[in-house]
Amino acid sequence: MDTLTRDLAPLPDSETTANGLPPPGAPDIDIARAAPMRPIIQLAEQRLDVPASALVPYGHYKAKLSLDYVQTLADRKPGKLVLVTAITPTPAGEGKTTTSVGLSDALNRLGYASTVCLREPSLGPCFGMKGGAAGGGRAQVLPMEDINLHFNGDFHAITAAHNLLAALIDNHLQWGNELDLDPRRIAWRRVLDMNDRALRDIICGLGGPGNGVPREDGFDITVASELMAILCLAPDLADLERRLGAIIIGRTRKRAPVRVSDLGAEGAMSVLLKDALAPNLVQSIEHNPAFIHGGPFANIAHGCNSVIATKTAMALSDVVVTEAGFGADLGAEKFLDIKCRQSGLRPDGVVVVATVRALKMHGGVAAADLSTPDPEAVRRGGENLRRHIENLKSVGLRPVVAVNHFQTDTDAEFEAISDLCQALEVPVALCNHWAEGGQGAEALGRLIAAELERDPAPVDLLYDDALPLEDKIRAVAKRFYRADDISLSPAAARSLAEFTELGYGDLPVCIAKTQYSFSADPTLKGAPAGHRLPVREARLAAGAGFVVAICGDVMTMPGLPRHPAALSMSVDPDGTVHGLS
């Protein structure tokens, strides 16, 4: 693989990231705040050969690439694409985003022009469970506070465009309902980028004739919006508007589908989304480029950053490192069957992130006991890692395992993982990028670089377009989840039949289920088999181009935990934020 030599001039000693940062273990926000940043125009010019005229700056350290410039990159030879996925997540943490940033920094240290492509964090998890989602330790993207909060306004634009459509639907009902929309069969719910369980199901239009037509409605979180999926799959503005017009918002009283184009709303929605479609450029702590764009969740949507950001980065870099949400059963599967199927992308390498702590949880160890050495628990929990490796190999991928190191890990516990990987004939690297930045992931970088030098292997999708929708769900359940079969509720079965009759039977499926298990039961850790996947509901995302199968108790509007991260956040009079880590 040819390498590029766009080396950024070294920083003065007083500004290097090796000096002046808080020690490992300090809060992420303190490390991020202490890290010097390069002006984004300078970084774009020197790291990516992107001229200042192609940037739309959002302050000194963030920018969007103009869509006009992005279109000029279409004929460039793309770089290699590395997918970072993980074992089934646990409360112990795996560190997929941290590993993605650390790997990209490591590849740059090894002489490759590497860019990392990530999703934008949602305010819901930031103020709910996580408290931040821009990497961790010395493997972070900057400016961390901006990225975790309002960033460049993309999520607000999606929320506004989505709710504009909702308002236009209710306005259409108010003023005569020329399309004969059945208020009982409107499928377009409202969205909010916050966890708010009280809004899951509501009644709107109360208060008399002047306040609209009373009907049942509800809210999803913004990252579950079909507009989020569309933004992340559309290659340009023309395709964005076409996809918006194809959205089915409901049915007439005769049960005929009504689309956004029938309402005439796609133009106004495109106006609100035109700036959001442009990819966002920021930097890592080590001053390497990072595109952060789009943010669909992998447990309720397709879990990948935007196609336009990935392809832009590939046109500008030797290697692009991108992540897919949660475990490989969700993120990697949807990366292949939805993002790759629609975009023509294929990964040249794949990393599976694991931790000793998480594998011990899969092996039955309680959270309070994770610091106690237990190689046997690692071996038991290693069956979860085995399952993900076998799944990825079954579609032609050649995974590399990254063990994200924690200070309480022992040599014997890592040896248990190494023995499993050796038996499965996959390379494994112990990584310490959280504490050491890119230097701590160089071993992983060398393994990936060696993989990228090999002839590319053909990568399969899990099912053909022509397979019936029910059988597509069954294929994912059996091949990746190791379920015996699926169970369709009567409502889900009727919906799938209706979608097929309307001409959407060739679409891929997007499984919405818990991220905490291969099954639909979050309590089943490890590598459960022989279960059934219960599909309670099916939703058609005609504009995004997939059918959502909602399984088990998964919610498209999460709730806040008993002690939300928001309760630990504050801001000083000088604007200094606390608790966002």
C-alpha positions, 0 to 999 in steps of 0.5 A: 500500500502506497503511503502519503507524506503529508506530515504536519510540522512538529509542534514546539515542545511547549505545545506537544501532546506529550507535555502538559496533559493531566496523568492517565486516570484524570477525567476525560474532560480535563485531558481534552481541555489541556490538549492544544489544538491546531487551527482547523484550516491549518490542519485541513491544509497540511494533513488533508491537502484541503484548501481553506476555500473548501472549508466552512469554519465553525469557530477556530477548531471545527469546520464543515467541508463544502458540498461543492468541494466534496463532489470534486473528490468523486473520481479520486482513488479511495484509501483503505477502509478499516471497520472497528466493531466490538464484543457484546457491550457490558457496563464494564466498558469496551472502548470502541470509540477510544480504540478507533481514535487510538488506532488512527493516531497509531497509523499516522505515527507509523507513516500512513495518512489516516483519518478516523470517521465517527458518529456524532454523540446524542444528547440523550446518552450524554445526559443519561448514561454516558456523560460523553462519547468522544473517546477517552483518555489520550485517545479523544477527538477535540473539541470534546465539549463541543462535539458532545453538546451542540457541535455544528447543529446537525442534530438540531437540523434533523430534529427541526426538519423531522418536526416540520414534517409532523407539523405539516401533517397535522396542518394538512388534517386541520385544513380539509385533509385533501389527501384523505389521511387517516388520523389513526394510521399516521406513521410519522412520530415526532422526535427529540434528542433527549431521553424522555420516557413520558413522551413515548405515547401522547395525545395531540390536538386537544383543546378544541377545533382551533388546536388541530385534530385530536389523535394518538402520537408519540416521540422517538429520540432524534437518532432513531429518526428516519431523517438521521438514517437518510442523512447518513446514507445520502451521497448528495443533496439531490439524493437527499431530497429524493429520499425525503420525498419517498418517506411514507407518512401514513395511509389514507382511509382506503389504506393507500400509502401517502408520501412526503412528496404527496404533501410537497414537504421535501423541499422545505425539509431539504432546506433545513438539512442542506448544511447538515449534510456537509461532513464535519472536520475536527482533530484528535489529541494528536492533531490527526484529522477526524470526520464526525458526522451523523449519529444513528444508534445501532440498537434501533437504527443502522449505527454508522456514520455518514456515507458522505463523510466516509467516502470523503475521508477515503478520497483524502487518506491512505486509511480510514478507520470507522466504527459501527455501534455496539457489538458486531451482531448489531453494528457490523451486521448493519454496516455490511447489510445496510451501509455497504449494500447501499453505498458500494463500500466494503471494509478492507480490514476489521478490528474487534475490540474486547476487554478483560473486564467485559469478558469476565462479565460475560463469564459470570463475574459481578461488576463489584468483583471485576478487579479480582484476577480470574482467567477462567472467567475470561475463558468462559466469557471468551465464548462471546468473542469467539461468536463475533469472530466466527460471524465476521469470518463467515462473511469473508472478513479477517478480523484482528482483535484489540484488547483494550487494556485496563490497569487491573488486567493480569498477564494470565487473563490476557493469555486466556484471550491470546490462546482463544485468538490463536486457536481461531487463527486471528491476530491479537494486540494488547492496546494501551491507547487510553493512557498513551495515545497513538503510541499505545496502539502501534502494535494494533496498527502494525497488525492492521497495516499488514492486513491491508497489504494482503489481497482484499478478500471478497466480503459477503452480505448476509442475504440477497435482496430478493429474499422475502423480508421475513426470511431476511430477519430470519437469516440475521437471527440464525446466522449472527444471533444463533437463534433457532427461529424468529417469532412474528407478532400478528401485527408485524407479520401483517406489516411485512406482508403490506410492505412487500405488496407495496413493492418494498420487499427487496429492502434490507432489514434493520434489527432493533433489539437490545445491545446487551445480548445476542438474543432479545433478552438483555440478561442473557450474556455470553454466547446464548444459542437456541433462543427465538427472536421475537419481532413485535413490530415492523416499520417501513423506512422507505426513504432510508431504504430499509425495514425496521424489525423491532424486537423484544422490549427495545424502545425507540425513545429511551428513558433516563436512569435513576441517577442521570449523568446530567445531575453531575454536570455544572458550569462555572461563571467563566464557562468551564463545564464539569462532569461531561466525561 
